[in-house]
Amino acid sequence: MSGISSWLQRQRKGDLVELATSLGINDLDGKRKGEIEAELEDFLAENAATLSSDPRLSGYYNTRRMGMTSPVKREAPAPAELRIMKRRTTKASTTPVEPEPSPSTSAEEEDTSMPVADTSAASTALTRTPGRTLSLASRIPLPATPADVAQAVDRSTTAVRNRMASMYAESKIPNHVTATRQTLSTVTSILFSVAAFEMYFLRKEILADRYAFTIPAVEVLGTNAYPISLPDMFLLVTSSFWYPALTWTFTSLVGPCLLGYFFNLSAAASSSSPRGRGRLNTSGSQPEHVIDPVTFSVAKALLSYVVYKQGVTFGGWIDPVAISRINDAVYGGWQGVLAGTAITGLASMYDAVLRK
C-alpha cells in the first residue's frame, strides 16, 4: 500500500465515512481515521479507472497525479532535530529496545493530532462553502408562497377574461344584440308582439294539430319514439277556420288600425306645431306615426270588450260561435285582450313623453 494521500488526510473523519459509504465501503464501525484513510487509499487506487471522473474525488486524483509527476523533495533535518536523533540513538544503545507502537497506537496519535488539521480544513471549507451553497440553492425549486399563487390566479383570470371578451367581440354578437334591441324598442314592435301572443293561442283553436308521423327510437342514443303533429292545413278551406280568424282580425287589427288612422292625435299635434317637436320624418310632410298607437290601443280595447264580453254581432256580421271560440282560445279570454291593450297604450304614451 502506498502512502496516504494528503487530500485524504485533510478531510474530516465524518466526511471520510460519508464518502466511503457512498462508494460501497460499509465495514467502518469502530475504525479510526487512519484506518479509514488506508482503506479509502487502496480502494481509490484500485478503482481509479472508474472513479477518476467523479467530481467529488477530483481533488484526490489531482493531488495523486501531482505526487506521481513531481516527487517531493525531503528537507534536511534542522540542527535541533539532529541533536534529538543523537540522544535517541545513545539512549537506544544503553536501554532495551522497546517494541514499535502498534498501528492502532499510531492511529490514535494521528487521531489526537488531527484537530488542528481538521480546524484548518473546516476553515478552508467555510471559505469555499457560500458560493457552492448559493449555486445549489438556486437549483432547488422552492414551494410557491400564497402571494405567488394569488398573483398566478389573478393573471390566469385576467387572461381568460380578456380572451372571452375578444372572442365575444369577434363573433359580432354585440352588433346583432344592439340591432335587435333597436328593432324591438319601438311602439310598433310592442303592438305586433302583443298580437303575436294572441295569435299563438288562437292558432291551436282554429288550425288544430294533427298527427303526421313518428320519429323512431334510436337505441344508440337512448331516445324513445317521438310522435310529430303538424297543423291541419285542410282546415284553411273550411268555415271553421275563417269565421274565428276574420273575427279576431277585425277586432284586433283592421278596426283599431282604421280608427287609429283617422283619429290620429299625433298627426294633428305635429301639423299644428311650428317645428313639429321632432315628430316629423325626414321629408317633413308626414307624421312619424301614420296610425296613432294610443288610439289603436283604445279602439282595440273597446271592440274587444263589446264583441267578446257583450257578444255584439254588428247586425249578424259576426258569428256568435266564432266569438265563443276566440274567447276560449285567447289567453285569459277577453280580460287578457284588455290587459294587452293596456300594455300597448302605456307604452305609446311613454314613447310620446320621451320624444317630447
Order of alpha helices (4+ residues) and beta strands (2+ residues): alpha-alpha-alpha-alpha-alpha-alpha-alpha-alpha-alpha-alpha-beta-beta-alpha-alpha-alpha-alpha-alpha-alpha
